[in-house]
């Protein structure tokens, strides 16, 4: 299997995961609104589930969008560049973005671990901060 095929297969899997969480998110919110307005019951911690679903959706959909070429490209400054020049410019941005995003992920993970080590909990369901911080860091 070639690298390009493996990356596209991974992007398809990420889009599938993102789609499942989108359906889960819409279904959960709709179900919660209906049963709460009917006066039957409410889902305890629905905002925690919504936050996790949004983090996972964004974390899966954004990389897949870049792989499949469906991201928005602002071409005002790059309109007159050749394809080779655009590829070089994208390479420069990637070289700058990888260390920056890596450091940002490290800081987010360190903050989550610090809060968890101090016994801090988040949300109505009293989850560990790492429940939210680890997917964001990844």
Secondary structure as UniProt FT lines:
FT   HELIX           3..38
FT   TURN            44..45
FT   HELIX           46..68
FT   TURN            76..80
FT   HELIX           83..117
FT   TURN            118..119
FT   STRAND          121..122
FT   TURN            123..126
FT   STRAND          127..128
FT   HELIX           130..137
//
